[in-house]
């Protein structure tokens, strides 16, 4: 135990001793008040498990509090059962009901789950009224005798002392639970249940236990309330009481070890201090809650921790280690992961059809393909998050388990395209939790021994992490999050490691170190499956490459074979257009749009570096490059949806820097975004008219012009946009953008996910717009198509412009092939 924890424990024990002394010497009224504070503390501990650890909300805990109280009241007064038997039975009954309350939590979150718990509380309250023969109806149950201890009935002081002792035990249990494996698992599920499943945790079991334990504590408190008050009535257990229980946790500090006690002191004592204003009690609590959340979002416990005199432990950086991954992972035969005729349908959409490949131990196998190829679907199938509609996955000779947490326990680990560290856990606890592979032990068991922590730190060091292992993972820089995710996955000692775009957002030096790490992992015997858009990295580290396009596996082989495969080139660059890009002759020399020395990104590593492009009036310009090159980021910066770190964006001679997105639209710079992003609940007509939000002149005439340009939209004018096909939604997005009267139209991936016939129709519209001298900047994964409607083109690779020229020059430039497929 650390000195800090020892000090907190000593202070808590001192507070208990003082409370027990007070309970023995107070008059009966103040002993009752002290007992009520103790009961609030017990309920607060339960809610702290549910809200603070597992991140779920309940406004129905007065219901389980009532179950515990009425169980004791009925058993002791009607059946003559001893309090010491009735009390634990009531708590267990409440815990069982709490486990049933967890069922909605499997599907509902946030306010929807809160509403369900409110309904539960109301059902219990009114059920107590209706079950008159058992509960006494509105009158409740009176004359509940206090329990006897050593032959003597407990008076008000004795009941207060019992409640204080139980509250102290509850706080101690919470401290142990919070510091153990189950507490860490609850926080992990709260932070990201997807990543929790991928380290072997079963979110269903963990959420259910949190609800059950929370209800058990509330039921235990209710069981003490019945003999302490001497009577129970349904009105005692109303929605207001549930709200006060939640206030205990929020005011005290959600997740803090002493938060329930601090919150109970405020909620329990404030009515006594404001006894003359009973009618305004809820109003005062509401005002107090607002003030506390404003001054101390983490509650009173968080405010205490933030005080300047509180000492913080010095950072303990991980020292360099000579231990290799091969030393840290078990020396054993590892199984291959195989996809056999794998297929996946989502309703009528076939996302994957007949994929067949293997991820053998000790080798890096890359899975590549353009946007919409089905790579993420395959990743989710291989890790158990999806169940295939056709074919099967085999781990060794056995079928892959059909649930993600079971697949992780069987030996399939993974990372995610967007970082999914457990932000509230420390760096080393992220790794330690994964090392348990879902085996958490008893709820109050110790989290990790010294040897396990040393192994976790060695794994972090072997993966390249050199920071503070005690730092919350949510405070890490992007590159360190990537390294921690890989170390966490390796802590499972897996047969297979699946990595989803691990190089996204990394600098070139970090990518070089990542390549070395991937090779080290494979040398340790682990099968590595890699999805990555940086083709230089893919071709440099992979032993084999599998290529998907539109859900179909089109190629498999060595990196050299894949780079030379015509089908792969066509998938990335598009089939050669029927005719070469048309040279329309000289266009205007006036710049409509100019980007100068632009740098932008989403963290420490820039996505764009020193980018310079110009688009002249009436010109169509294509912006080409592989996924992850920075094309969409550049479009978002130009449109004002993402800030530039350095550089300038100029339009018609004036700077756009510092201008908002709607100001840029008003000036004529309009984005048709990737993924279409129509408003699904609005009609086609309303979507089109929203494009004229900033300029509603000639609204009806402009609407009719769009319907004439896209006749399919006229046929579906009053349908909800969410019911349109992908191609129709793309037409709608384009019509909406044109309604803004753009001078420069930014088109981001307009062909993504569309059928060839629809693509031809869309690009025919682009040719018409180009011929009408509308200035176009086009980003599209199908390079051949983009070039067929463009006058000039730029090629982005690694966030930099690597080639530029006329469309015909770029079509023949080897730099395009290198940018898409490596070289």
C-alpha positions in Angstrom: 0.0 0.0 0.0 1.4 3.5 -0.9 1.8 6.2 1.7 -1.0 8.1 0.0 -3.4 5.2 0.2 -2.3 4.5 3.8 -3.0 8.1 4.8 -6.5 8.1 3.2 -7.3 4.8 4.9 -6.1 6.1 8.3 -8.2 9.2 7.9 -11.2 7.2 7.0 -10.8 4.9 10.0 -10.5 8.0 12.2 -13.7 9.4 10.8 -15.4 6.1 11.5 -14.2 6.1 15.1 -15.4 9.6 15.6 -18.8 8.8 14.1 -19.2 5.7 16.3 -18.4 7.8 19.4 -20.9 10.4 18.3 -23.5 7.8 17.6 -23.2 6.5 21.2 -23.5 9.9 22.8 -26.1 11.8 20.7 -29.7 12.2 21.6 -32.1 10.0 19.6 -33.0 12.6 16.9 -29.4 13.4 16.0 -28.5 9.7 16.2 -31.3 9.2 13.6 -29.8 12.0 11.4 -26.4 10.4 11.7 -27.9 7.0 10.8 -29.6 8.5 7.7 -26.2 9.9 6.6 -24.7 6.5 7.0 -27.6 5.0 4.9 -27.0 7.6 2.2 -23.4 6.7 2.2 -24.2 3.0 1.7 -26.6 3.7 -1.2 -24.0 6.2 -2.6 -21.3 3.4 -2.6 -23.7 1.2 -4.6 -24.4 4.0 -7.1 -20.7 4.9 -7.2 -20.1 1.3 -8.5 -22.8 1.8 -11.2 -22.2 5.4 -12.1 -18.6 6.1 -11.2 -17.0 2.8 -12.2 -19.2 1.3 -15.0 -20.6 4.6 -16.4 -24.3 3.7 -16.2 -27.1 5.8 -14.7 -30.0 4.9 -12.6 -32.8 7.2 -11.3 -34.7 4.2 -9.9 -32.6 3.2 -6.9 -35.3 4.2 -4.5 -37.0 1.1 -5.9 -34.3 -1.3 -4.8 -34.0 0.6 -1.6 -37.7 0.0 -1.0 -37.3 -3.7 -1.9 -34.7 -4.1 0.9 -36.8 -2.1 3.4 -40.1 -3.9 2.7 -38.4 -7.3 2.6 -37.2 -6.7 6.2 -40.5 -5.2 7.2 -42.6 -8.1 5.8 -40.3 -10.9 7.0 -39.9 -9.6 10.6 -43.5 -8.3 11.3 -45.6 -10.8 9.3 -43.5 -14.0 9.3 -41.5 -13.5 12.5 -38.1 -14.0 10.8 -35.1 -12.7 12.7 -33.8 -9.3 11.4 -30.3 -10.9 11.0 -31.8 -13.3 8.5 -34.3 -11.0 6.8 -31.7 -8.2 6.2 -29.3 -10.2 4.0 -32.2 -11.9 2.3 -33.6 -8.4 1.4 -30.2 -7.3 0.2 -29.8 -10.4 -2.0 -33.4 -9.9 -3.4 -32.6 -6.3 -4.3 -29.3 -7.5 -5.9 -31.2 -10.0 -8.0 -33.7 -7.4 -9.1 -30.7 -5.1 -9.9 -29.3 -7.8 -12.2 -32.6 -7.9 -14.0 -32.4 -4.1 -14.3 -29.2 -4.6 -16.3 -31.1 -6.2 -19.2 -32.1 -2.8 -20.7 -28.5 -1.6 -20.3 -27.4 -4.1 -22.9 -29.3 -2.1 -25.5 -29.8 1.4 -24.0 -27.4 4.0 -22.9 -27.5 7.6 -21.5 -30.9 9.2 -21.2 -32.8 6.2 -22.5 -31.4 4.0 -19.8 -32.2 6.6 -17.2 -35.8 6.8 -18.4 -36.1 3.0 -18.0 -34.8 3.2 -14.4 -37.2 6.0 -13.6 -40.0 3.7 -14.9 -38.7 0.9 -12.7 -38.8 3.1 -9.6 -42.4 4.2 -10.4 -43.5 0.6 -10.9 -42.1 -0.4 -7.5 -43.7 2.6 -5.7 -47.1 2.0 -7.2 -46.8 -1.8 -6.8 -46.3 -1.3 -3.1 -49.6 0.6 -3.0 -51.5 -2.0 -4.9 -50.2 -5.1 -3.0 -52.2 -4.2 0.1 -52.4 -7.7 1.6 -48.6 -7.8 1.8 -47.4 -4.2 2.0 -50.3 -2.5 3.8 -51.0 -0.3 0.7 -50.8 3.5 1.3 -50.5 3.0 5.0 -47.4 0.9 4.8 -46.2 -1.3 7.6 -45.9 0.1 11.1 -44.3 -0.9 14.4 -41.2 -2.5 12.9 -39.2 -3.7 15.9 -35.5 -2.9 16.1 -33.1 -5.8 15.9 -31.7 -7.4 19.0 -28.0 -7.9 19.6 -26.7 -10.1 22.4 -30.2 -10.2 23.8 -30.8 -6.4 23.9 -32.9 -4.4 21.4 -30.9 -1.7 19.6 -32.1 1.8 20.4 -31.7 4.8 18.1 -28.0 5.1 19.0 -27.4 1.4 18.5 -29.0 1.5 15.1 -26.9 4.6 14.2 -23.7 2.8 15.2 -24.8 -0.3 13.2 -25.4 1.9 10.1 -22.1 3.7 10.6 -20.2 0.4 10.8 -22.0 -0.9 7.6 -21.2 2.4 5.8 -17.5 2.1 6.8 -17.4 -1.5 5.6 -19.1 -0.4 2.3 -16.5 2.3 1.7 -13.7 -0.3 2.4 -15.3 -2.8 0.0 -15.6 -0.1 -2.7 -12.0 0.9 -2.2 -10.9 -2.7 -2.7 -13.2 -3.3 -5.7 -12.1 0.0 -7.3 -8.5 -0.9 -7.0 -8.9 -4.5 -8.2 -9.4 -6.2 -11.5 -13.2 -5.9 -11.6 -13.0 -2.2 -10.9 -10.5 -1.8 -13.8 -12.8 -3.9 -16.0 -15.8 -1.7 -15.2 -13.8 1.4 -16.1 -12.6 -0.2 -19.3 -16.2 -1.1 -20.4 -17.2 2.5 -19.5 -14.4 4.0 -21.6 -14.9 1.7 -24.6 -16.9 -1.5 -24.5 -15.6 -2.4 -28.0 -12.0 -2.4 -27.0 -12.9 -4.1 -23.7 -14.4 -7.1 -25.6 -11.2 -7.3 -27.7 -9.1 -7.9 -24.5 -11.4 -10.7 -23.4 -13.8 -8.8 -21.2 -17.5 -9.7 -21.4 -19.3 -6.3 -21.2 -22.6 -8.0 -20.5 -21.3 -9.8 -17.4 -19.5 -6.7 -16.2 -22.5 -4.3 -16.6 -24.8 -6.9 -14.9 -22.4 -7.3 -11.9 -22.3 -3.5 -11.5 -26.1 -3.2 -11.5 -26.4 -6.2 -9.1 -23.8 -4.9 -6.6 -25.2 -1.4 -6.8 -28.7 -2.7 -6.0 -27.4 -5.0 -3.3 -25.9 -2.0 -1.4 -29.1 0.0 -1.8 -31.1 -3.0 -0.6 -28.9 -3.4 2.4 -29.4 0.3 3.3 -33.1 -0.1 2.8 -33.1 -3.1 5.2 -31.5 -0.9 7.9 -33.9 1.9 7.2 -37.0 -0.1 8.1 -36.1 -0.8 11.8 -34.4 2.6 12.1 -37.5 4.5 11.1 -39.9 1.9 12.6 -42.2 2.1 9.7 -42.2 2.0 5.9 -44.7 3.6 3.4 -44.6 3.8 -0.4 -44.4 7.6 -0.4 -40.9 7.3 1.2 -39.5 5.7 -1.9 -40.4 8.1 -4.6 -38.6 9.7 -7.6 -37.3 12.5 -5.4 -35.5 10.0 -3.2 -33.9 8.5 -6.3 -32.7 11.9 -7.4 -31.2 12.6 -3.9 -29.3 9.3 -4.1 -27.8 10.3 -7.5 -26.9 13.7 -6.0 -24.9 11.9 -3.3 -22.6 10.5 -6.0 -22.5 13.6 -8.2 -21.8 16.1 -5.4 -19.3 13.8 -3.6 -17.4 12.9 -6.8 -18.3 10.1 -9.1 -15.7 7.3 -8.9 -13.9 8.7 -5.9 -13.4 6.5 -2.9 -14.7 9.0 -0.4 -17.1 10.6 -2.8 -20.2 8.8 -1.3 -19.3 9.9 2.2 -18.8 13.5 1.2 -22.0 13.6 -0.8 -23.9 11.9 2.0 -22.8 14.6 4.4 -24.0 17.4 2.2 -27.3 15.7 1.2 -27.9 14.5 4.8 -27.0 17.7 6.7 -28.2 20.4 4.4 -31.9 19.8 5.2 -31.1 20.2 8.9 -29.3 23.4 8.3 -32.1 24.7 6.1 -35.0 23.2 8.1 -36.9 26.5 7.9 -36.9 26.2 4.1 -38.2 22.6 3.7 -40.5 23.6 0.7 -37.4 24.8 -1.2 -35.2 21.7 -0.5 -35.1 20.4 -4.1 -34.5 24.0 -5.4 -31.5 24.4 -3.0 -30.1 21.0 -4.0 -30.4 21.9 -7.7 -28.6 25.2 -7.2 -25.9 23.5 -5.1 -25.5 20.9 -7.8 -25.0 23.6 -10.5 -22.4 25.4 -8.3 -20.5 22.2 -7.5 -20.4 21.1 -11.1 -19.3 24.5 -12.2 -16.5 24.8 -9.6 -15.6 21.2 -9.4 -16.8 18.9 -12.2 -15.3 15.9 -10.4 -17.3 16.7 -7.2 -16.0 17.4 -3.8 -13.6 14.5 -3.8 -12.1 15.8 -7.1 -11.9 19.3 -5.7 -9.9 17.9 -2.7 -7.5 16.1 -5.0 -6.9 19.3 -7.0 -5.8 21.4 -4.1 -2.3 22.9 -4.6 -0.9 21.3 -1.4 -1.8 17.8 -2.5 1.5 16.1 -3.6 1.7 14.3 -6.9 4.0 11.3 -7.3 7.0 12.0 -9.5 6.8 10.6 -13.0 8.5 7.2 -13.3 9.6 6.9 -16.9 10.1 3.4 -18.3 13.8 2.7 -18.6 15.3 1.2 -21.7 15.2 -2.6 -21.7 17.1 -5.3 -23.6 14.2 -7.7 -23.1 12.7 -8.6 -26.5 9.2 -9.5 -27.5 10.3 -13.1 -28.1 11.4 -13.1 -24.4 8.1 -11.8 -23.2 5.7 -13.9 -25.2 5.3 -17.6 -24.5 7.5 -20.0 -26.6 4.8 -22.1 -28.1 3.3 -23.2 -31.4 0.8 -20.6 -32.6 -2.3 -21.2 -34.7 -3.0 -19.6 -38.1 -6.2 -17.6 -38.7 -8.0 -18.7 -41.9 -10.9 -17.2 -43.8 -12.8 -19.8 -45.8 -15.2 -18.4 -48.4 -16.0 -15.6 -46.1 -19.2 -13.6 -46.9 -21.1 -10.9 -45.1 -24.5 -9.3 -45.9 -26.0 -6.2 -44.3 -29.7 -6.5 -45.3 -29.6 -6.4 -49.1 -26.0 -5.1 -49.3 -23.3 -7.7 -49.8 -20.3 -6.2 -48.2 -18.0 -9.3 -48.6 -18.2 -12.2 -51.0 -16.1 -15.4 -50.9 -12.9 -14.1 -49.3 -10.4 -16.9 -48.8 -6.9 -16.4 -47.3 -4.8 -17.3 -44.3 -2.8 -15.4 -41.7 0.1 -17.8 -40.9 2.2 -17.5 -37.7 5.4 -15.6 -37.9 4.4 -13.6 -41.0 2.9 -10.2 -41.8 -0.1 -10.4 -44.1 -1.6 -7.1 -45.3 -5.2 -6.6 -46.3 -5.5 -3.7 -48.7 -8.1 -2.2 -51.1 -9.7 1.1 -51.9 -12.4 2.8 -49.8 -15.5 0.6 -49.5 -13.6 -2.6 -50.4 -14.7 -4.5 -47.3 -11.5 -4.4 -45.2 -13.1 -3.2 -42.0 -15.8 -5.8 -42.5 -13.1 -8.5 -42.7 -11.4 -7.2 -39.6 -14.6 -7.4 -37.6 -15.3 -10.9 -38.9 -11.8 -12.1 -38.0 -12.0 -10.7 -34.5 -15.5 -12.0 -33.7 -17.4 -8.7 -33.8 -19.4 -9.9 -36.8 -20.8 -13.3 -37.5 -20.3 -14.3 -41.2 -23.4 -14.9 -43.2 -21.4 -17.2 -45.5 -18.2 -19.2 -44.9 -16.3 -19.4 -41.7 -13.2 -18.3 -39.8 -10.9 -21.0 -38.4 -8.3 -20.4 -35.6 -6.0 -23.4 -36.2 -8.4 -26.3 -36.8 -11.2 -24.9 -34.6 -14.0 -22.5 -35.6 -13.4 -19.0 -34.4 -15.7 -18.3 -31.3 -18.7 -16.3 -32.3 -18.3 -13.5 -29.8 -15.5 -10.9 -29.7 -14.5 -11.4 -26.1 -14.3 -15.2 -26.6 -12.3 -14.7 -29.8 -9.8 -12.6 -27.8 -9.5 -15.3 -25.1 -8.9 -17.9 -27.8 -6.0 -15.9 -29.2 -7.1 -13.1 -31.6 -6.0 -9.6 -30.5 -6.6 -6.4 -32.4 -6.1 -2.6 -32.4 -8.4 0.0 -34.0 -8.4 2.6 -36.7 -9.3 5.2 -34.1 -7.4 4.9 -30.8 -9.3 2.9 -28.3 -7.2 3.0 -25.1 -8.9 2.8 -21.8 -8.6 6.5 -21.0 -9.3 6.4 -17.3 -6.8 3.6 -16.6 -3.1 4.1 -16.4 -0.9 3.0 -19.2 0.3 0.0 -17.3 -3.2 -0.9 -16.1 -4.3 -1.0 -19.8 -1.7 -3.7 -20.4 -2.3 -5.5 -17.1 -6.0 -5.8 -17.7 -5.5 -7.3 -21.1 -3.0 -9.8 -19.6 -5.8 -11.4 -17.6 -7.6 -12.4 -20.8 -11.0 -11.9 -19.1 -10.1 -13.9 -16.0 -10.8 -11.3 -13.3 -11.0 -13.5 -10.2 -13.0 -12.6 -7.2 -14.5 -9.1 -7.1 -12.2 -8.0 -4.2 -9.1 -9.8 -5.4 -5.8 -7.9 -5.9 -5.3 -6.5 -9.4 -1.7 -7.4 -10.1 1.4 -8.6 -8.4 4.8 -7.0 -8.7 6.0 -9.5 -11.3 3.0 -8.8 -13.5 3.6 -5.1 -13.4 7.2 -5.6 -14.3 6.2 -7.7 -17.3 3.7 -5.0 -18.4 6.4 -2.4 -18.3 8.7 -4.6 -20.2 6.1 -5.1 -22.9 5.6 -1.3 -23.1 9.3 -0.8 -23.4 9.6 -3.5 -26.1 6.9 -1.8 -28.1 8.8 1.5 -27.9 6.8 3.3 -25.2 9.2 5.3 -23.0 6.9 7.5 -21.0 5.3 7.3 -17.5 3.5 4.0 -17.0 1.3 5.5 -14.3 0.0 8.3 -16.5 -3.7 8.0 -17.5 -3.8 6.7 -21.0 -6.2 9.4 -21.9 -3.4 12.0 -21.5 -1.1 10.4 -24.0 0.0 11.8 -27.3 -1.3 10.1 -30.4 1.9 8.1 -31.2 2.1 6.8 -27.6 -1.6 5.7 -27.7 -0.7 3.6 -30.7 2.2 1.9 -28.9 0.1 1.3 -25.8 -2.7 -0.3 -27.9 -0.2 -2.7 -29.5 1.4 -3.5 -26.1 -2.1 -4.1 -24.7 -2.9 -6.5 -27.5 0.3 -8.4 -27.1 -0.3 -8.7 -23.4 -2.9 -11.3 -24.4 0.0 -13.4 -25.7 -2.1 -13.9 -28.9 -1.8 -16.3 -31.8 -2.9 -13.5 -34.1 -2.6 -9.7 -34.0 -4.9 -7.7 -36.2 -3.9 -4.1 -36.7 -6.3 -1.5 -38.2 -4.3 1.4 -39.7 -1.7 1.6 -37.0 0.4 4.2 -38.9 -2.5 6.7 -39.2 -1.4 10.1 -38.0 2.3 9.0 -37.4 5.3 10.9 -38.6 7.7 9.3 -41.0 10.2 8.5 -38.3 7.4 6.9 -36.1 6.3 4.9 -39.2 9.9 3.6 -39.6 10.0 2.5 -35.9 6.5 0.9 -36.4 7.8 -1.1 -39.3 10.6 -2.5 -37.2 8.1 -3.3 -34.4 5.8 -5.2 -36.8 8.7 -7.3 -38.0 9.8 -8.0 -34.4 6.2 -9.2 -33.5 6.2 -11.6 -36.5 9.7 -12.9 -35.5 8.2 -13.7 -32.1 5.9 -16.1 -33.9 2.7 -14.1 -33.9 0.6 -14.0 -37.1 0.2 -10.3 -38.0 -2.8 -9.1 -40.0 -2.4 -5.5 -41.2 -4.8 -3.0 -42.7 -2.9 0.1 -43.7 -3.2 2.8 -46.3 0.5 3.8 -46.3 1.6 1.6 -49.2 5.3 2.2 -48.6 4.9 0.7 -45.1 2.7 -2.2 -46.4 5.0 -3.2 -49.2 8.1 -2.9 -46.9 6.9 -5.1 -44.0 4.5 -7.6 -45.6 5.3 -11.2 -46.5 2.0 -11.5 -48.3 -0.8 -9.1 -49.5 -4.5 -9.8 -50.0 -6.4 -7.3 -52.1 -10.2 -6.6 -51.9 -12.3 -4.5 -54.2 -16.0 -3.9 -53.7 -16.2 -6.8 -51.3 -14.5 -9.3 -53.6 -11.0 -10.7 -53.2 -9.2 -9.8 -56.5 -5.6 -10.7 -55.8 -3.2 -12.4 -53.3 0.5 -12.7 -53.4 3.9 -11.1 -52.6 4.2 -7.3 -52.5 5.9 -7.4 -55.9 3.2 -9.5 -57.4 0.5 -7.1 -56.1 2.2 -4.0 -57.4 2.4 -5.4 -60.9 -1.1 -6.8 -61.0 -3.3 -5.0 -63.6 -6.5 -5.8 -61.6 -5.1 -4.1 -58.5 -4.0 -1.1 -60.5 -7.5 -0.8 -61.9 -9.1 -1.1 -58.4 -7.0 1.7 -57.1 -6.6 4.0 -60.2 -9.8 3.1 -62.0 -10.1 1.6 -65.4 -8.6 3.6 -68.1 -11.2 6.0 -69.4 -12.7 5.4 -72.8 -10.9 8.5 -74.1 -7.9 10.4 -72.8 -8.4 13.4 -70.7 -9.6 16.2 -72.9 -7.4 19.2 -73.4 -9.8 22.2 -73.4 -7.1 24.6 -74.4 -6.1 27.7 -72.4 -8.2 28.4 -69.3 -8.4 31.6 -67.3 -5.1 32.7 -65.7 -7.0 34.2 -62.8 -6.7 32.2 -59.6 -10.0 31.2 -58.1 -8.4 29.3 -55.2 -4.8 29.2 -54.0 -3.3 27.2 -51.1 0.1 28.3 -49.9 2.5 26.4 -47.7 -0.3 24.7 -45.8 0.3 22.5 -42.8 -2.5 20.9 -40.9 -3.2 17.8 -38.8 -5.0 16.3 -35.8 -2.3 16.1 -33.3 1.5 16.4 -32.9 2.2 14.9 -36.4 0.9 16.9 -39.3 -1.3 15.3 -41.9 -0.4 18.0 -44.5 3.0 19.6 -44.8 3.9 22.5 -47.1 1.0 21.9 -49.5 0.7 24.4 -52.4 -2.0 24.2 -55.1 -3.8 26.6 -57.3 -7.2 26.3 -59.1 -7.9 28.8 -61.8 -11.3 30.1 -62.7 -13.4 27.7 -64.7 -10.9 24.9 -64.3 -11.4 21.4 -63.1 -8.5 20.1 -60.9 -8.1 16.5 -59.6 -6.4 15.9 -56.2 -5.1 12.3 -56.2 -3.5 10.0 -53.7 -3.9 6.9 -51.6 -6.2 6.7 -48.5 -4.5 8.6 -45.7 -2.6 10.9 -48.0 -4.4 13.9 -46.6 -6.9 14.7 -49.4 -10.0 15.0 -47.3 -8.1 16.9 -44.7 -7.1 19.5 -47.3 -10.7 19.7 -48.5 -11.9 20.3 -44.9 -9.3 23.0 -44.4 -10.3 24.8 -47.5 -14.0 24.6 -46.6 -13.3 26.0 -43.1 -14.2 22.8 -41.2 -10.7 22.2 -39.9 -8.0 24.7 -38.9 -4.7 25.1 -40.6 -1.7 25.1 -38.4 0.3 27.1 -40.9 -0.1 28.6 -44.4 -2.8 30.4 -46.3 -6.0 29.7 -48.2 -6.8 32.5 -50.6 -10.0 32.9 -52.7 -10.3 35.5 -55.4 -7.3 37.4 -54.1 -8.6 37.5 -50.4 -7.5 35.3 -47.5 -10.0 32.8 -46.1 -7.9 32.1 -43.0 -9.9 32.9 -39.9 -13.2 32.8 -41.7 -15.9 30.3 -40.6 -17.3 27.6 -42.9 -20.6 29.5 -43.4 -18.7 32.7 -44.3 -16.8 30.7 -47.0 -20.0 29.2 -48.3 -21.4 32.8 -48.6 -18.3 33.8 -50.6 -18.7 30.8 -52.9 -16.5 28.0 -51.6 -18.8 25.0 -51.1 -18.0 21.4 -50.1 -20.0 18.3 -51.2 -18.7 16.1 -48.4 -17.4 12.5 -48.4 -20.2 10.1 -47.5 -22.9 12.4 -48.9 -24.1 13.4 -45.5 -27.7 14.2 -46.5 -30.2 14.9 -43.7 -32.0 11.5 -43.6 -35.2 12.6 -41.8 -35.9 15.5 -44.1 -37.5 15.1 -47.5 -35.6 15.4 -50.8 -37.2 18.8 -51.3 -36.2 20.1 -47.9 -32.6 18.9 -48.3 -32.3 20.7 -51.6 -33.8 23.9 -50.3 -31.4 23.9 -47.3 -28.6 24.4 -49.7 -30.0 27.9 -50.3 -30.1 28.8 -46.6 -27.7 31.7 -47.0 -29.3 33.0 -50.2 -33.0 32.4 -50.7 -33.4 34.5 -53.8 -35.3 32.7 -56.7 -35.6 29.7 -54.4 -38.3 27.9 -56.3 -36.7 28.5 -59.7 -33.4 27.2 -58.4 -35.1 24.1 -56.9 -36.7 23.4 -60.3 -33.3 23.8 -62.0 -31.9 21.1 -59.7 -34.8 18.8 -60.3 -34.3 19.2 -64.1 -30.6 18.4 -63.7 -31.3 15.3 -61.6 -34.7 13.9 -62.7 -34.5 11.0 -60.3 -34.8 13.5 -57.4 -38.0 14.9 -58.9 -39.5 11.4 -58.8 -38.8 11.2 -55.1 -39.3 14.8 -54.1 -41.4 14.1 -51.0 -39.5 11.0 -49.8 -37.2 11.0 -46.8 -33.6 11.3 -47.9 -32.6 8.4 -45.7 -34.7 6.1 -47.9 -32.8 7.0 -51.1 -30.2 4.7 -52.7 -26.5 5.7 -52.4 -26.5 7.1 -55.9 -29.6 9.2 -55.3 -28.2 10.5 -52.1 -25.0 11.5 -54.0 -27.2 13.4 -56.5 -29.0 15.0 -53.6 -25.8 16.1 -51.9 -24.6 17.6 -55.2 -27.9 19.4 -55.8 -27.8 20.8 -52.2 -24.2 22.1 -52.8 -25.2 23.7 -56.2 -28.1 25.5 -54.5 -25.5 27.5 -52.6 -24.4 29.1 -55.9 -20.7 28.0 -55.6 -17.9 29.7 -57.4 -15.6 26.8 -56.4 -17.2 23.4 -55.8 -15.2 21.0 -53.7 -16.1 17.3 -54.4 -14.9 14.8 -51.8 -15.0 11.2 -52.9 -18.2 11.4 -55.0 -18.0 7.9 -56.4 -17.5 6.2 -53.1 -19.7 3.1 -52.7 -21.7 3.7 -56.0 -22.5 1.3 -58.8 -20.6 1.8 -62.1 -23.8 3.0 -63.9 -24.5 5.6 -61.2 -20.8 6.7 -61.3 -21.1 7.4 -65.0 -24.2 9.5 -64.4 -22.6 11.5 -61.7 -19.4 12.2 -63.6 -21.4 13.2 -66.7 -22.9 15.9 -64.5 -19.4 17.0 -63.5 -18.5 17.3 -67.2 -21.5 19.5 -67.7 -20.6 21.7 -64.8 -17.0 21.9 -66.0 -18.2 22.9 -69.5 -20.3 25.6 -67.9 -17.1 27.0 -66.4 -17.8 26.1 -62.8 -14.5 25.8 -61.0 -14.1 22.2 -59.6 -11.7 20.6 -57.2 -12.2 16.8 -57.2 -11.0 14.2 -54.8 -11.9 10.7 -55.8 -10.4 7.2 -55.2 -10.9 6.4 -58.9 -7.9 8.3 -60.3 -8.8 7.5 -63.9 -12.3 8.9 -63.6 -11.2 12.0 -61.8 -8.6 12.7 -64.5 -11.2 12.1 -67.3 -13.0 15.3 -66.2 -10.1 17.4 -65.1 -7.8 19.9 -66.8 -5.0 19.5 -64.3 -4.1 17.3 -61.3 -2.0 17.1 -58.2 -0.8 13.9 -56.5 -0.6 13.8 -52.7 1.6 11.3 -50.8 2.4 11.4 -47.1 0.8 14.8 -46.8 3.0 16.4 -49.5 2.5 17.2 -53.2 4.7 14.8 -55.1 3.5 15.4 -58.7 1.5 18.0 -60.6 0.7 18.7 -64.3 -2.0 18.4 -66.9 -4.4 15.5 -66.6 -2.7 13.8 -69.5 0.7 14.2 -67.9 -0.4 12.9 -64.6 -2.2 9.9 -66.2 1.2 8.8 -67.6 3.3 9.7 -64.5 4.7 6.7 -62.5 4.3 8.8 -59.4 0.6 8.0 -59.4 1.2 4.3 -59.3 3.8 4.8 -56.5 1.5 7.0 -54.5 -1.3 4.3 -54.6 0.7 1.1 -54.5 4.1 2.0 -53.1 7.4 1.6 -55.0 
